[in-house]
Every structure is written in C-alpha cells, then in structure tokens.
Amino acid sequence: MWKTRSLIYALPIAILIFPLVNLAAIAETTFGRTGRDGDRGRDGRNGRDGQNLKIVINGKPAAYDLTGTIGEDAEDGTAGRSASSCEQPYRPEYSLIGASGGVGGDGGNGGRGGDGGDFTIFYTNAAALQQLEIRNAGGKGGRNGRNAIGGKGCGCQESEWRIRYCAWDIERRPFKDPKAAWEFHSKETRLCNRSGDDYDRSSRRISEYRCDDWLYRRTYREVARSDYYTCQSGRDGETSDNGRNGETGSYGQVTLVPRLDIPAEVTSDRTPLAAALGKRVGLIKNIWVDRSGLLRLLRVSSDVTDRYTYLKDTARLFYRFDWAASETPTKLGVDRVEIGASVNVRNEAAELEYQLAGTLEYQVIPENNLQVIKITGGFAPDRVSSFQLQKISGIGTENQLVLSDRGNVRDLLKDTQIEVQCFSKQSATGVVANDYVKRRTVTFKVPPKLEPSDGAIISGNVYTLPVGRYCSPWLKADNNAAYGIAINQTTKSGAKYNQGIDSAFVVGKNP
C-alpha cells in the first residue's frame, strides 16, 4: 500500500513543475537603477517696460529713450543621469532588461523683452515735433536654454544563455536492511549542475540520503529540457528639447495732443423726466483717431511705430427736452421716468444718442447749436408686456384661448402681434410621445384701429383667440396639450416689447 501511495503522490509533483518553469522563461526582470532625469533650465526673467511719459514741447531739441529692457537669457537643461548598479546577474532563470538612463532636462524659455513706454506729447506748433527724438521700441527677448543629452542605460555583459534542467530517478529501501532491493519511488526535475557545460558527464552520479526509516538514492538520467533567456540593454535617456527664445517687446503708444491739456469729458446725463424738462444740458466728448505717418513728424533718428493716436477735436453738444403733449407728464404716468442722452463717436464725428423710454413719442428739432427734443405723447412703460392668461376652454375647433391686457394699450401702439404655438403629446392619430411636440403655429395680428386677423375677438382689454380652428386635430378630449404664447408689441416710436406665456393643460378641463 505504501509503494502505491508514493507513486500516486509523486506524479502530480513532476507534472506541475514544467508549467511553472516555462512561465518564468517568459518573464523579464529589470536589473540596475534607473537614471534620474535632468533638470529643466530656469526661464529667463522678462525685461522691464519702458517709462511712460507726458511732456509739453517748446521747439527745442530733445531726446527721450523709453525703450524696454532686454529679456534675460534662459539656463540650459542638465543632462540625464546614467543608470547605476548595472552588474548583470549571472545566468538567472529569467530574461533581463537593463534599467533606462534618465531623460535630459529641457532648456528654459528666454525672457520676453519689456514693452516700450507710452509717450504723450502736448504742443501748439506742429513744426516743433521735428526737434523731438523718441525711442520706445520693445526690448529684445532673451535667448533660449539649450537641451541636454540623456543618460546611458545599463548594458548587458552576456546577451543570451541557456539553462538546462536534469531528470533524476528516486529509489529507496529500508535503512536497516542493506540487503533489501531498491524500489522506484518517484522522479524529479531540477536545475543541472552549473559547474561545467558537460552536463551528461558532470551530473552522472548517484547520491544517497536518509529520511526517517528509509534510505533514498537519487540517480541522474538525462537532460530533461533546456530553456533559453536573453538580456536586453536598457534604453538610453532621450535628448530633451530646446527652450523658446523670448519674444521682442511691443512698441509703446505715441499720442499727439495739439493743445496744452486734454479736456475733461462729460459723456452722459440721465434724470427723471419732470426735472429734465426745459433744462439745457451740455455733453463733452474728445474725438481720438488713429493715424499713420509718425516717422515723418519726428526727428529721423527716432525709433517708433509709424501709427499714433491723435486728438482730432473735442465735441461740445447741447440738448434740451421740452414737453409738447396735450396732457401733463403726471397724468400720463411718465413724470418719474428717467430720460437723458449720451454722446458717442462714429466716423470721427460725435453724435447724441437719446435715452428715452420706448413708450414716449418725440420729435428732434435742431436750433442753432442746440437740439430740442419735443415729447409729444406716450404712456408709462409698465403698461406694456402686461398680458395675463385668463382661461383655455373648449374641445377641438371650439377651443379658445382668452388673454387680458392689464395695461390696456392697444390704441396707443403702432402694432400688436400674438403668436401661439400648439403643442401636444398625442398625435392626430393617437400616437403618444414622451414629451410635448410642436404641431402648428398661428399668428394673430391686432392693429390699433382695424379688425384683428384670423378670427380674434377684442372686447376692451380682453382678447379671445380661436386657436381650436387651427389646432383641432390635437385638441381632442383629455389630450395633453400646451400653448406657447409670444406677445410682440410695437410702440409709435418704434420700440419693441416682447412677452412670453406658457401653459400646459388637459383638453376639456380648465388649466
């Protein structure tokens, strides 16, 4: 029984050894220590901007240097370190790959040159500019830092080798019975003797050892298999990139003012209507223009850009608001509405832009150096965009949408249009969607005096819109529907006011 059990036990051991060794032959192990990457070079500092200066010239020769300073050069990157501890292990039972060298450090970026200083010149005689030398170029950028080489990877002393595994038979007999016959016990495969390459000769021997009451004998049989392994040298670190050269700074701006000061501006005014009426208001706006030809105006030794800014004029515009409506501002509800104007420049000319509520009606009448704005009528701005949804009723073609205008301004407007978009979840054939789908749009036009379009009925400030006649296929009982209502009102002065109302409902039931 013991002999049989020994054979059964030994066989799985011999079978399991082979897959494990073969898997090890596939693996690779790195030897050595990876080299440290090089350091990136320090960036150069940016140059300083030139001084900003304002002067009044008197025709005497003068020179000014407002050039920006040069940007600082960057530092070079440092080389990557080579891999260390690169002694290759002697013929291990796995393949090897050397550690990599460190990557070289990038070069730093050169500093940007400083910008040239801005220069403002006040003068009364343009010929005096010829006596003036200005230098306000930007400084040159600093030089870039250079790249650096990478470190060396670990090399291989032996690029490939073979490992042999020998087969042995294990026999045994009772220790206390020297005359007993040797009986087969098991087989084993183990690394052959590494003392020489002649494995058959050097390994052909018999060894004995005792274990408990048994004497075992190991007998060499043959080389069972040979595994081959390789060594791959470590990758050398890559050479890094050069840094960027610093940019050259920009030229400073030159401004010419053909007078001894720059007038203070007053560009807008706004006040309640009741306080603004009858008051003469003046606005001041400097008109600046961009021109070319600066190099012709200054001394030839100047180093400036040819473009410059010039104070062409200072506009002084006056206006006044007058009341010309038949009813008072208080009665119309506009006495506290703020009105005013601002001055803007267009095509090198100043013009007034009036800031009036869109519900006011007015005329502009020029009078010498004054513009008179006569307000001829209007109403309070809070009266527009004041519609409310009253109800939605009816099924199919009988469906109606009722709105009320709390501002009641139909007759005070130039035009009103009400756009209604019909939405539903159910299609005309009964297919149900997850969300509302737009089905149709109808626009009702409501002029101030004429009859409204598309069957709309206006009674005072109540607007009844027969939406059903246009959207009836989707307005069946118990359908989920919705209206998107956009109300667009245009005043007599041309101002447009928009209001939106959305309402979802179940057809046949009040929303």
Long-range contacts (C-beta under 8 A, 24 or more apart in sequence): 3-183, 6-185, 6-186, 7-184, 7-185, 7-186, 9-186, 10-170, 10-185, 10-186, 10-187, 11-186, 13-186, 13-188, 14-186, 14-187, 14-188, 14-189, 17-188, 17-189, 18-189, 18-225, 21-93, 21-165, 21-227, 22-227, 24-93, 24-94, 25-93, 25-94, 25-95, 25-227, 25-228, 25-229, 27-94, 27-95, 28-94, 28-95, 28-96, 28-97, 28-232, 29-92, 29-94, 29-95, 29-96, 29-97, 30-96, 30-97, 30-98, 30-99, 30-234, 31-85, 31-86, 31-87, 31-88, 31-89, 31-96, 31-97, 31-98, 31-99, 31-154, 32-83, 32-84, 32-85, 32-86, 32-87, 32-98, 32-99, 32-153, 32-154, 32-234, 33-83, 33-84, 33-85, 33-99, 34-83, 34-99, 34-100, 34-101, 34-102, 34-234, 35-80, 35-81, 35-82, 35-83, 35-84, 35-99, 35-100, 35-101, 35-102, 35-150, 35-151, 35-152, 35-153, 35-237, 36-80, 36-81, 36-102, 36-151, 37-80, 37-81, 37-102, 37-103, 37-104, 37-105, 37-237, 38-77, 38-78, 38-79, 38-80, 38-81, 38-102, 38-103, 38-104, 38-105, 38-148, 38-150, 38-151, 38-237, 38-240, 39-77, 39-78, 39-105, 40-77, 40-105, 40-106, 40-107, 40-108, 40-240, 41-74, 41-75, 41-76, 41-77, 41-78, 41-105, 41-106, 41-107, 41-108, 41-145, 41-146, 41-243, 42-74, 42-75, 42-108, 42-145, 43-74, 43-108, 43-109, 43-110, 43-111, 43-145, 43-243, 44-71, 44-72, 44-73, 44-74, 44-75, 44-108, 44-109, 44-110, 44-111, 44-142, 44-143, 44-246, 45-71, 45-72, 45-111, 45-142, 46-71, 46-72, 46-111, 46-112, 46-113, 46-114, 46-246, 47-71, 47-72, 47-111, 47-112, 47-113, 47-114, 47-139, 47-142, 47-249, 48-114, 48-139, 49-114, 49-115, 49-116, 49-117, 49-249, 50-114, 50-115, 50-116, 50-117, 50-136, 50-252, 51-117, 52-117, 52-118, 52-119, 52-252, 53-117, 53-118, 53-119, 53-120, 54-119, 54-120, 54-121, 54-122, 55-119, 55-120, 55-121, 55-122, 56-121, 56-122, 56-123, 56-260, 57-121, 57-122, 57-123, 57-128, 57-129, 57-131, 57-132, 58-128, 59-125, 59-127, 59-128, 59-131, 60-131, 61-131, 61-132, 61-133, 61-299, 62-131, 62-132, 62-133, 63-132, 63-133, 63-134, 63-135, 63-299, 63-301, 64-119, 64-132, 64-133, 64-134, 64-135, 64-136, 65-135, 65-136, 66-116, 66-117, 66-118, 66-119, 66-134, 66-135, 66-136, 66-252, 67-116, 67-117, 67-135, 67-136, 67-137, 67-138, 67-139, 67-303, 68-113, 68-114, 68-115, 68-116, 68-117, 68-137, 68-138, 68-139, 68-249, 69-113, 69-114, 69-139, 70-113, 70-114, 70-139, 70-140, 70-141, 70-142, 71-110, 71-111, 71-112, 71-113, 71-114, 71-139, 71-140, 71-141, 71-142, 71-246, 71-247, 71-249, 72-110, 72-111, 72-142, 72-246, 73-110, 73-111, 73-142, 73-143, 73-145, 74-107, 74-108, 74-109, 74-110, 74-111, 74-142, 74-143, 74-144, 74-145, 74-243, 74-246, 75-107, 75-108, 75-145, 76-107, 76-108, 76-145, 76-146, 76-147, 76-148, 77-104, 77-105, 77-106, 77-107, 77-108, 77-145, 77-146, 77-147, 77-148, 77-240, 77-243, 78-104, 78-105, 78-148, 79-104, 79-105, 79-148, 79-149, 79-150, 79-151, 80-104, 80-105, 80-148, 80-149, 80-150, 80-151, 80-237, 81-151, 82-151, 82-152, 82-153, 83-151, 83-152, 83-153, 83-154, 83-234, 86-154, 86-155, 86-234, 88-154, 88-156, 88-157, 88-158, 88-231, 91-158, 91-161, 91-163, 91-194, 91-229, 92-229, 93-163, 93-191, 93-227, 93-229, 94-229, 95-229, 95-230, 95-231, 95-232, 96-156, 96-229, 96-230, 96-231, 96-232, 97-231, 97-232, 97-233, 97-234, 98-153, 98-154, 98-155, 98-156, 98-231, 98-232, 98-233, 98-234, 99-153, 99-154, 99-234, 100-153, 100-234, 100-235, 100-236, 100-237, 101-150, 101-151, 101-152, 101-153, 101-234, 101-235, 101-236, 101-237, 102-150, 102-151, 102-237, 103-150, 103-237, 103-238, 103-240, 104-147, 104-148, 104-149, 104-150, 104-237, 104-238, 104-239, 104-240, 105-148, 105-240, 106-145, 106-147, 106-148, 106-240, 106-241, 106-242, 106-243, 107-144, 107-145, 107-146, 107-147, 107-148, 107-240, 107-241, 107-242, 107-243, 108-144, 108-145, 108-243, 109-144, 109-145, 109-243, 109-244, 109-245, 109-246, 110-141, 110-142, 110-143, 110-144, 110-145, 110-243, 110-244, 110-245, 110-246, 111-141, 111-142, 111-246, 112-141, 112-142, 112-246, 112-247, 112-248, 112-249, 113-138, 113-139, 113-140, 113-141, 113-142, 113-246, 113-247, 113-248, 113-249, 114-138, 114-139, 114-249, 115-249, 115-250, 115-251, 115-252, 116-249, 116-250, 116-251, 116-252, 117-252, 118-252, 118-253, 118-254, 118-255, 119-252, 119-253, 119-254, 119-255, 119-304, 120-254, 120-255, 120-257, 121-254, 121-255, 121-256, 121-257, 122-257, 122-259, 122-260, 122-261, 123-256, 123-257, 123-258, 124-258, 124-259, 124-260, 126-258, 126-297, 129-256, 129-297, 129-298, 130-297, 130-298, 130-299, 131-299, 132-298, 132-299, 132-302, 133-298, 133-299, 133-301, 133-302, 134-254, 134-298, 134-302, 134-303, 134-304, 135-302, 135-303, 135-304, 136-251, 136-252, 136-254, 136-303, 136-304, 137-249, 137-251, 137-303, 137-304, 138-248, 138-249, 138-250, 138-251, 139-248, 139-249, 140-246, 140-248, 140-249, 141-245, 141-246, 141-247, 141-248, 141-249, 142-245, 142-246, 143-245, 143-246, 144-242, 144-243, 144-244, 144-245, 144-246, 145-242, 145-243, 146-242, 146-243, 147-239, 147-240, 147-241, 147-242, 148-239, 148-240, 149-237, 149-239, 150-236, 150-237, 150-238, 150-239, 150-240, 151-236, 151-237, 152-234, 152-236, 152-237, 153-233, 153-234, 153-235, 153-236, 153-237, 154-233, 154-234, 155-233, 155-234, 156-231, 156-232, 156-233, 157-231, 158-231, 159-230, 159-231, 160-228, 160-229, 160-230, 160-231, 161-228, 161-229, 162-226, 162-227, 162-228, 162-229, 163-191, 163-226, 163-227, 163-228, 163-229, 164-191, 164-192, 164-199, 164-223, 164-225, 164-226, 165-189, 165-190, 165-191, 165-192, 165-223, 165-224, 165-225, 165-226, 165-227, 166-190, 166-191, 166-192, 166-193, 166-199, 166-203, 166-220, 166-221, 166-222, 166-223, 166-224, 167-220, 167-221, 167-222, 167-223, 167-224, 168-218, 168-219, 168-220, 168-221, 169-218, 169-219, 169-221, 170-216, 170-217, 170-218, 171-216, 171-217, 171-219, 172-214, 172-215, 172-216, 172-217, 173-214, 173-215, 174-213, 174-214, 174-215, 175-210, 175-213, 175-214, 175-215, 176-213, 182-217, 185-216, 188-218, 189-224, 189-225, 192-223, 199-223, 251-304, 251-305, 252-304, 253-308, 253-309, 254-294, 254-304, 254-305, 254-308, 254-309, 255-308, 255-309, 255-310, 255-311, 256-297, 256-308, 256-309, 256-310, 256-311, 257-311, 258-310, 258-311, 259-311, 262-286, 262-311, 263-314, 267-342, 267-343, 268-340, 268-341, 268-342, 268-343, 268-355, 269-340, 269-341, 269-342, 270-338, 270-339, 270-340, 270-355, 271-338, 271-339, 271-340, 272-335, 272-336, 272-337, 272-338, 272-339, 273-321, 273-329, 273-334, 273-335, 273-336, 273-337, 273-338, 273-339, 273-375, 274-329, 274-330, 274-335, 274-336, 276-321, 276-339, 276-340, 277-321, 277-322, 277-323, 277-329, 278-320, 278-321, 278-322, 279-320, 279-321, 280-318, 280-319, 280-320, 280-370, 281-318, 281-319, 281-320, 281-340, 281-341, 282-316, 282-317, 282-318, 283-316, 283-317, 283-318, 283-319, 283-341, 283-342, 283-343, 283-352, 284-314, 284-315, 284-316, 284-343, 285-314, 285-315, 285-317, 285-343, 285-344, 285-345, 285-350, 286-311, 286-313, 286-314, 286-315, 287-311, 287-312, 287-313, 287-314, 287-315, 287-345, 287-348, 287-349, 287-350, 288-312, 288-345, 289-348, 312-348, 313-350, 315-343, 315-345, 315-349, 315-350, 317-343, 317-350, 317-351, 317-352, 317-371, 318-369, 318-370, 318-371, 319-352, 319-354, 319-370, 319-371, 319-372, 319-373, 320-370, 320-371, 320-372, 320-373, 321-373, 321-375, 322-372, 322-373, 322-374, 322-375, 323-374, 323-375, 324-363, 324-374, 324-375, 324-376, 325-375, 325-376, 325-377, 325-378, 326-377, 327-377, 332-377, 332-378, 332-379, 332-380, 333-379, 333-380, 333-383, 334-359, 334-360, 334-378, 334-379, 334-380, 337-380, 337-381, 356-493, 357-381, 357-495, 358-384, 358-491, 358-493, 358-494, 358-495, 358-496, 358-497, 359-383, 359-384, 359-412, 359-491, 359-493, 359-495, 360-493, 361-491, 361-492, 361-493, 362-493, 377-492, 378-493, 379-409, 379-412, 382-407, 383-407, 383-408, 383-409, 383-412, 384-409, 384-413, 384-489, 384-491, 384-497, 385-487, 385-489, 385-497, 385-498, 385-499, 386-499, 387-463, 387-487, 387-499, 387-501, 389-485, 389-501, 389-503, 389-511, 390-462, 391-510, 391-511, 392-483, 392-503, 392-505, 392-510, 392-511, 393-510, 394-468, 394-475, 394-508, 395-468, 395-475, 395-476, 395-477, 395-507, 395-508, 396-468, 396-472, 396-475, 396-476, 397-468, 397-469, 397-472, 398-468, 399-466, 399-467, 399-468, 399-471, 399-472, 399-475, 399-507, 400-464, 400-465, 400-466, 400-467, 400-468, 401-464, 401-465, 401-467, 401-483, 401-485, 402-462, 402-463, 402-464, 402-465, 403-462, 403-463, 403-465, 403-485, 403-487, 403-501, 404-461, 404-462, 404-463, 405-461, 405-462, 405-463, 406-461, 407-461, 408-460, 408-461, 409-489, 410-446, 410-448, 410-458, 410-461, 411-448, 411-449, 412-448, 412-491, 412-492, 413-448, 413-489, 413-490, 413-491, 413-492, 414-448, 414-490, 414-491, 414-492, 414-494, 415-445, 415-446, 415-447, 415-448, 415-489, 415-490, 416-445, 416-446, 416-447, 416-448, 416-487, 416-488, 416-489, 416-490, 417-443, 417-444, 417-445, 417-446, 417-487, 417-488, 418-443, 418-444, 418-446, 418-456, 418-463, 418-465, 418-485, 418-486, 418-487, 418-488, 419-443, 419-444, 419-485, 419-486, 419-487, 419-488, 420-444, 420-465, 420-467, 420-483, 420-484, 420-485, 421-483, 421-484, 421-485, 421-486, 422-467, 422-470, 422-471, 422-474, 422-475, 422-481, 422-483, 423-481, 423-482, 423-483, 423-484, 423-504, 424-474, 424-475, 424-479, 424-480, 424-481, 424-482, 425-479, 425-480, 425-481, 426-474, 426-476, 426-479, 426-480, 427-474, 428-473, 428-474, 436-480, 436-481, 436-482, 436-504, 438-484, 439-471, 439-473, 439-474, 440-470, 440-471, 440-474, 442-467, 442-470, 442-471, 475-507, 476-507, 477-507, 477-508, 478-506, 478-507, 478-508, 479-506, 479-507, 480-504, 480-506, 480-507, 481-505, 481-506, 481-507
